[in-house]
Amino acid sequence: MNSQSDHKYRYIFGPVPSRRLGYSLGIDIIPLKTCNLNCVYCELGRTSAETMTRRAYVDSEAVLAELAQVIADSQRIDYLTFSGSGEPTLNSELGELIRRIKATTNIPVAVITNGTLLYLPEVRAALRQADLVMPSLDAASQDVFRRINRPHGHLQIDKIIEGLIDFRGDYSGPIWLEILFVCGINDSTAEVAQLVQAVQQIAPDRVQLNTVARPPAEADIQPLSRQMMQRLCTQFGEQAEIIASFHSTARSSEHNNLGEAILALTARRPVTVADMAMSLGASEKNIRQALPVLLRAGHLTARKHGRHTYYHMRRDHARTILPDELFVG
């Protein structure tokens, strides 16, 4: 395991360009691929540690110390976002972390969650402290839920939807509900009708429709066409939108150690050259010059998906970037 000085930040990543949040500074408080779902489309690959256990998975004091340093060093942060390697609501200290962060900064806090644990009062209490909550709901029937999200055996979709409805009643902040469609799984007329009904009951501020973009966990998973997404969007009402790609001019400053920065960014999720440029404030030319070295050294893999090439750190090499407690097994 490399020392803290070798890789400066271990629980904090970014700021990375987000389609929904602008420049988002990620906070990673769960071991890699520790989740209660094993979604067929997940860009992080298959779940390696399926669990329903809520506990303190990482050192919260170390997380807060790193966050303070990154905030002090960063030029622009639009959101502090709990996301990353696994499902953040599995961390039992999430609420306390949000509370302490909000006591020290005015930067809004967002939580990206699969929404499966919102039936628990303690999880709803934790997320009530966030400025923005972004849950997912990809199915409204148990059969489709099993097919697309491959959940832990204790999870029932009716209970999850009830939890989302209860949270809407508890929470005065914005809820942006994401639905990710996979061709041939959750896009049938019957399933969409049930999803529309569930969304009406949950009453989120936004319904953000998505489809497979980055390389998924299973190779045969296919996205919906833009035309199909547009037809679906009309069924979810005025608050519905199709999530667009993030477009922005990259910051002009070049990262001091571009190779190391690329490794840190790709340790958690697949990214394109354009993603790297926007996140790191580097030119695409310099990134393209650095990538062959990292590929030849065996640090990265490159995978074509659609019209884009995505770069992701090999799992064994990710152990040299991420802290030990972010790995299980």
VEXTI-185872 format. One record per residue (C-alpha): residue number from 1; x, y, z. Coordinates in nm, 3 decimals, padded with zeros to 5 digits. Layout:
BEGIN
[rec NUM [X Y Z]];
...
END
This chain:
BEGIN
[rec 1 [00.000 00.000 00.000]];
[rec 2 [00.141 00.337 -00.093]];
[rec 3 [00.183 00.601 00.172]];
[rec 4 [-00.042 00.903 00.211]];
[rec 5 [00.228 01.121 00.058]];
[rec 6 [00.249 00.905 -00.255]];
[rec 7 [-00.119 00.956 -00.331]];
[rec 8 [-00.237 01.264 -00.152]];
[rec 9 [-00.607 01.195 -00.129]];
[rec 10 [-00.751 00.854 -00.050]];
[rec 11 [-01.117 00.914 00.034]];
[rec 12 [-01.176 01.227 -00.174]];
[rec 13 [-01.174 01.233 -00.555]];
[rec 14 [-01.213 01.513 -00.805]];
[rec 15 [-01.355 01.759 -00.855]];
[rec 16 [-01.490 01.556 -01.146]];
[rec 17 [-01.724 01.684 -01.416]];
[rec 18 [-02.076 01.563 -01.349]];
[rec 19 [-02.365 01.571 -01.591]];
[rec 20 [-02.593 01.687 -01.311]];
[rec 21 [-02.381 01.862 -01.051]];
[rec 22 [-02.119 02.064 -01.237]];
[rec 23 [-01.781 02.018 -01.066]];
[rec 24 [-01.850 01.757 -00.801]];
[rec 25 [-01.601 01.666 -00.529]];
[rec 26 [-01.656 01.299 -00.448]];
[rec 27 [-01.647 01.156 -00.096]];
[rec 28 [-01.591 00.780 -00.089]];
[rec 29 [-01.691 00.611 00.238]];
[rec 30 [-01.765 00.253 00.131]];
[rec 31 [-01.533 -00.033 00.023]];
[rec 32 [-01.500 -00.095 -00.349]];
[rec 33 [-01.813 -00.262 -00.492]];
[rec 34 [-01.970 -00.311 -00.149]];
[rec 35 [-02.340 -00.281 -00.219]];
[rec 36 [-02.680 -00.442 -00.165]];
[rec 37 [-02.741 -00.444 -00.542]];
[rec 38 [-02.548 -00.600 -00.830]];
[rec 39 [-02.686 -00.395 -01.119]];
[rec 40 [-02.634 -00.533 -01.467]];
[rec 41 [-02.538 -00.187 -01.596]];
[rec 42 [-02.299 -00.081 -01.318]];
[rec 43 [-01.992 00.096 -01.454]];
[rec 44 [-01.786 -00.034 -01.161]];
[rec 45 [-01.842 -00.397 -01.256]];
[rec 46 [-02.003 -00.674 -01.056]];
[rec 47 [-02.058 -00.639 -00.682]];
[rec 48 [-01.783 -00.823 -00.496]];
[rec 49 [-01.926 -00.780 -00.145]];
[rec 50 [-02.305 -00.798 -00.130]];
[rec 51 [-02.430 -00.688 00.209]];
[rec 52 [-02.709 -00.523 00.404]];
[rec 53 [-02.484 -00.447 00.701]];
[rec 54 [-02.461 -00.081 00.804]];
[rec 55 [-02.142 00.008 00.990]];
[rec 56 [-01.851 00.253 00.992]];
[rec 57 [-01.648 00.125 00.698]];
[rec 58 [-01.378 00.396 00.696]];
[rec 59 [-01.207 00.635 00.937]];
[rec 60 [-01.441 00.936 00.944]];
[rec 61 [-01.178 01.164 01.097]];
[rec 62 [-00.941 01.089 00.810]];
[rec 63 [-01.220 01.159 00.560]];
[rec 64 [-01.295 01.497 00.718]];
[rec 65 [-00.926 01.592 00.736]];
[rec 66 [-00.873 01.513 00.369]];
[rec 67 [-01.188 01.698 00.271]];
[rec 68 [-01.079 02.015 00.449]];
[rec 69 [-00.745 02.006 00.267]];
[rec 70 [-00.901 01.947 -00.076]];
[rec 71 [-01.152 02.227 -00.029]];
[rec 72 [-00.870 02.463 00.065]];
[rec 73 [-00.670 02.364 -00.245]];
[rec 74 [-00.950 02.356 -00.505]];
[rec 75 [-01.041 02.638 -00.741]];
[rec 76 [-01.403 02.537 -00.798]];
[rec 77 [-01.639 02.294 -00.627]];
[rec 78 [-02.011 02.304 -00.701]];
[rec 79 [-02.113 02.011 -00.480]];
[rec 80 [-01.964 01.779 -00.219]];
[rec 81 [-02.104 01.444 -00.325]];
[rec 82 [-02.119 01.117 -00.134]];
[rec 83 [-02.071 00.855 -00.405]];
[rec 84 [-01.784 00.645 -00.531]];
[rec 85 [-01.699 00.280 -00.473]];
[rec 86 [-02.019 00.147 -00.312]];
[rec 87 [-02.359 00.239 -00.165]];
[rec 88 [-02.301 00.532 00.077]];
[rec 89 [-02.606 00.467 00.298]];
[rec 90 [-02.441 00.144 00.413]];
[rec 91 [-02.205 00.363 00.617]];
[rec 92 [-02.368 00.412 00.956]];
[rec 93 [-02.176 00.739 01.010]];
[rec 94 [-02.312 00.908 00.696]];
[rec 95 [-02.545 01.140 00.888]];
[rec 96 [-02.274 01.252 01.129]];
[rec 97 [-02.035 01.314 00.840]];
[rec 98 [-02.291 01.531 00.661]];
[rec 99 [-02.362 01.725 00.981]];
[rec 100 [-01.995 01.795 01.046]];
[rec 101 [-01.925 01.892 00.685]];
[rec 102 [-02.214 02.138 00.679]];
[rec 103 [-02.085 02.294 01.000]];
[rec 104 [-01.758 02.387 00.829]];
[rec 105 [-01.847 02.483 00.469]];
[rec 106 [-02.125 02.643 00.268]];
[rec 107 [-02.069 02.413 -00.029]];
[rec 108 [-02.390 02.211 -00.075]];
[rec 109 [-02.382 01.840 00.008]];
[rec 110 [-02.539 01.584 -00.227]];
[rec 111 [-02.588 01.212 -00.175]];
[rec 112 [-02.615 00.974 -00.470]];
[rec 113 [-02.786 00.659 -00.344]];
[rec 114 [-02.962 00.356 -00.480]];
[rec 115 [-03.246 00.443 -00.241]];
[rec 116 [-03.291 00.088 -00.118]];
[rec 117 [-03.246 00.164 00.254]];
[rec 118 [-03.479 00.462 00.282]];
[rec 119 [-03.736 00.240 00.450]];
[rec 120 [-03.508 00.261 00.757]];
[rec 121 [-03.585 00.564 00.979]];
[rec 122 [-03.216 00.609 01.063]];
[rec 123 [-03.123 00.632 00.694]];
[rec 124 [-03.397 00.886 00.627]];
[rec 125 [-03.272 01.088 00.926]];
[rec 126 [-02.917 01.084 00.789]];
[rec 127 [-03.019 01.197 00.441]];
[rec 128 [-03.248 01.473 00.570]];
[rec 129 [-02.931 01.668 00.651]];
[rec 130 [-02.815 01.676 00.287]];
[rec 131 [-02.887 01.966 00.053]];
[rec 132 [-02.973 01.735 -00.237]];
[rec 133 [-03.065 01.366 -00.244]];
[rec 134 [-03.037 01.171 -00.569]];
[rec 135 [-03.191 00.823 -00.537]];
[rec 136 [-03.245 00.568 -00.812]];
[rec 137 [-03.545 00.358 -00.903]];
[rec 138 [-03.505 00.133 -01.207]];
[rec 139 [-03.802 -00.097 -01.154]];
[rec 140 [-04.146 -00.104 -00.996]];
[rec 141 [-04.211 -00.479 -01.008]];
[rec 142 [-04.016 -00.740 -00.813]];
[rec 143 [-03.942 -00.948 -01.123]];
[rec 144 [-03.784 -00.660 -01.316]];
[rec 145 [-03.609 -00.541 -00.997]];
[rec 146 [-03.440 -00.882 -00.973]];
[rec 147 [-03.342 -00.877 -01.340]];
[rec 148 [-03.193 -00.528 -01.361]];
[rec 149 [-03.064 -00.462 -01.008]];
[rec 150 [-03.000 -00.821 -00.889]];
[rec 151 [-03.066 -00.721 -00.527]];
[rec 152 [-02.971 -00.872 -00.195]];
[rec 153 [-03.229 -01.136 -00.108]];
[rec 154 [-03.383 -00.929 00.172]];
[rec 155 [-03.481 -00.638 -00.053]];
[rec 156 [-03.835 -00.597 -00.182]];
[rec 157 [-03.923 -00.328 -00.437]];
[rec 158 [-04.257 -00.242 -00.274]];
[rec 159 [-04.078 -00.166 00.053]];
[rec 160 [-03.818 00.044 -00.130]];
[rec 161 [-04.087 00.252 -00.301]];
[rec 162 [-04.261 00.301 00.034]];
[rec 163 [-03.930 00.423 00.177]];
[rec 164 [-03.895 00.677 -00.103]];
[rec 165 [-04.251 00.799 -00.043]];
[rec 166 [-04.185 00.828 00.332]];
[rec 167 [-03.864 01.020 00.268]];
[rec 168 [-04.046 01.266 00.046]];
[rec 169 [-04.276 01.333 00.341]];
[rec 170 [-03.979 01.380 00.576]];
[rec 171 [-03.750 01.587 00.354]];
[rec 172 [-03.797 01.947 00.247]];
[rec 173 [-03.498 01.960 00.012]];
[rec 174 [-03.486 01.862 -00.356]];
[rec 175 [-03.507 01.498 -00.462]];
[rec 176 [-03.378 01.413 -00.809]];
[rec 177 [-03.491 01.061 -00.892]];
[rec 178 [-03.292 00.878 -01.159]];
[rec 179 [-03.434 00.594 -01.367]];
[rec 180 [-03.185 00.407 -01.583]];
[rec 181 [-03.338 00.215 -01.871]];
[rec 182 [-03.184 -00.098 -02.022]];
[rec 183 [-03.309 -00.226 -02.353]];
[rec 184 [-03.532 -00.532 -02.313]];
[rec 185 [-03.537 -00.530 -01.932]];
[rec 186 [-03.727 -00.235 -01.781]];
[rec 187 [-03.862 -00.062 -02.091]];
[rec 188 [-04.179 -00.265 -02.147]];
[rec 189 [-04.514 -00.087 -02.158]];
[rec 190 [-04.628 -00.256 -01.837]];
[rec 191 [-04.312 -00.179 -01.640]];
[rec 192 [-04.300 00.183 -01.755]];
[rec 193 [-04.664 00.226 -01.649]];
[rec 194 [-04.580 00.095 -01.301]];
[rec 195 [-04.276 00.322 -01.282]];
[rec 196 [-04.488 00.623 -01.377]];
[rec 197 [-04.733 00.535 -01.100]];
[rec 198 [-04.451 00.498 -00.846]];
[rec 199 [-04.299 00.831 -00.949]];
[rec 200 [-04.635 01.003 -00.903]];
[rec 201 [-04.649 00.868 -00.546]];
[rec 202 [-04.288 00.961 -00.466]];
[rec 203 [-04.330 01.314 -00.611]];
[rec 204 [-03.961 01.396 -00.673]];
[rec 205 [-03.860 01.743 -00.783]];
[rec 206 [-03.696 01.601 -01.093]];
[rec 207 [-03.717 01.270 -01.276]];
[rec 208 [-03.391 01.213 -01.460]];
[rec 209 [-03.405 00.947 -01.728]];
[rec 210 [-03.084 00.774 -01.820]];
[rec 211 [-02.962 00.476 -02.018]];
[rec 212 [-02.640 00.277 -02.044]];
[rec 213 [-02.348 00.503 -02.134]];
[rec 214 [-02.027 00.374 -01.975]];
[rec 215 [-01.915 00.011 -02.012]];
[rec 216 [-02.160 -00.194 -01.800]];
[rec 217 [-02.103 -00.489 -01.567]];
[rec 218 [-02.248 -00.729 -01.825]];
[rec 219 [-02.127 -00.709 -02.185]];
[rec 220 [-02.465 -00.778 -02.349]];
[rec 221 [-02.643 -00.484 -02.184]];
[rec 222 [-02.767 -00.234 -02.441]];
[rec 223 [-02.890 00.127 -02.416]];
[rec 224 [-03.217 00.266 -02.544]];
[rec 225 [-03.214 00.488 -02.850]];
[rec 226 [-03.249 00.861 -02.806]];
[rec 227 [-03.585 00.848 -02.981]];
[rec 228 [-03.712 00.586 -02.735]];
[rec 229 [-03.584 00.788 -02.440]];
[rec 230 [-03.769 01.093 -02.571]];
[rec 231 [-04.093 00.895 -02.598]];
[rec 232 [-04.051 00.767 -02.242]];
[rec 233 [-03.977 01.116 -02.113]];
[rec 234 [-04.322 01.241 -02.214]];
[rec 235 [-04.484 00.980 -01.989]];
[rec 236 [-04.319 01.104 -01.669]];
[rec 237 [-04.457 01.457 -01.671]];
[rec 238 [-04.314 01.805 -01.673]];
[rec 239 [-04.049 01.731 -01.411]];
[rec 240 [-03.889 01.464 -01.631]];
[rec 241 [-03.573 01.518 -01.833]];
[rec 242 [-03.321 01.312 -02.022]];
[rec 243 [-02.982 01.351 -01.860]];
[rec 244 [-02.747 01.520 -02.105]];
[rec 245 [-02.371 01.494 -02.120]];
[rec 246 [-02.181 01.752 -01.920]];
[rec 247 [-02.031 02.022 -02.140]];
[rec 248 [-01.792 02.282 -02.008]];
[rec 249 [-01.464 02.447 -02.090]];
[rec 250 [-01.180 02.281 -01.904]];
[rec 251 [-00.982 02.485 -01.659]];
[rec 252 [-00.653 02.599 -01.802]];
[rec 253 [-00.414 02.487 -01.531]];
[rec 254 [-00.226 02.161 -01.594]];
[rec 255 [-00.197 01.907 -01.315]];
[rec 256 [00.150 01.884 -01.164]];
[rec 257 [00.166 01.506 -01.198]];
[rec 258 [-00.065 01.407 -01.481]];
[rec 259 [00.006 01.035 -01.473]];
[rec 260 [-00.071 01.010 -01.103]];
[rec 261 [-00.383 01.221 -01.146]];
[rec 262 [-00.511 00.994 -01.423]];
[rec 263 [-00.454 00.688 -01.205]];
[rec 264 [-00.641 00.843 -00.912]];
[rec 265 [-00.935 00.935 -01.136]];
[rec 266 [-00.961 00.598 -01.313]];
[rec 267 [-00.931 00.397 -00.990]];
[rec 268 [-01.300 00.447 -00.917]];
[rec 269 [-01.482 00.451 -01.251]];
[rec 270 [-01.428 00.435 -01.628]];
[rec 271 [-01.364 00.774 -01.788]];
[rec 272 [-01.301 00.913 -02.135]];
[rec 273 [-01.021 01.146 -02.240]];
[rec 274 [-01.272 01.432 -02.238]];
[rec 275 [-01.375 01.341 -01.880]];
[rec 276 [-01.011 01.350 -01.772]];
[rec 277 [-00.950 01.685 -01.939]];
[rec 278 [-01.246 01.851 -01.769]];
[rec 279 [-01.175 01.698 -01.430]];
[rec 280 [-00.800 01.756 -01.421]];
[rec 281 [-00.782 02.088 -01.604]];
[rec 282 [-00.540 01.929 -01.851]];
[rec 283 [-00.535 01.942 -02.229]];
[rec 284 [-00.662 01.639 -02.419]];
[rec 285 [-00.332 01.638 -02.610]];
[rec 286 [-00.128 01.592 -02.291]];
[rec 287 [-00.365 01.325 -02.163]];
[rec 288 [-00.339 01.131 -02.490]];
[rec 289 [00.040 01.146 -02.459]];
[rec 290 [00.029 01.009 -02.103]];
[rec 291 [-00.217 00.724 -02.164]];
[rec 292 [00.008 00.493 -02.373]];
[rec 293 [00.266 00.487 -02.094]];
[rec 294 [00.003 00.386 -01.838]];
[rec 295 [-00.146 00.126 -02.072]];
[rec 296 [00.193 -00.031 -02.153]];
[rec 297 [00.275 -00.048 -01.783]];
[rec 298 [-00.045 -00.246 -01.728]];
[rec 299 [-00.202 00.010 -01.496]];
[rec 300 [-00.507 00.079 -01.714]];
[rec 301 [-00.746 -00.105 -01.941]];
[rec 302 [-00.913 00.056 -02.242]];
[rec 303 [-01.260 -00.051 -02.350]];
[rec 304 [-01.461 00.071 -02.646]];
[rec 305 [-01.828 00.139 -02.568]];
[rec 306 [-02.039 00.300 -02.837]];
[rec 307 [-01.843 00.582 -02.996]];
[rec 308 [-01.615 00.636 -02.697]];
[rec 309 [-01.314 00.468 -02.538]];
[rec 310 [-01.323 00.438 -02.159]];
[rec 311 [-01.013 00.397 -01.942]];
[rec 312 [-01.031 00.219 -01.608]];
[rec 313 [-00.762 00.114 -01.364]];
[rec 314 [-00.710 -00.258 -01.323]];
[rec 315 [-00.850 -00.374 -00.989]];
[rec 316 [-00.515 -00.502 -00.861]];
[rec 317 [-00.354 -00.166 -00.939]];
[rec 318 [-00.642 00.022 -00.774]];
[rec 319 [-00.516 -00.118 -00.445]];
[rec 320 [-00.214 00.109 -00.478]];
[rec 321 [-00.441 00.415 -00.503]];
[rec 322 [-00.733 00.350 -00.271]];
[rec 323 [-00.698 00.289 00.105]];
[rec 324 [-00.701 -00.071 00.229]];
[rec 325 [-01.040 -00.037 00.398]];
[rec 326 [-01.197 00.039 00.059]];
[rec 327 [-01.131 -00.323 -00.038]];
[rec 328 [-01.293 -00.637 00.091]];
[rec 329 [-01.188 -00.996 00.047]];
END
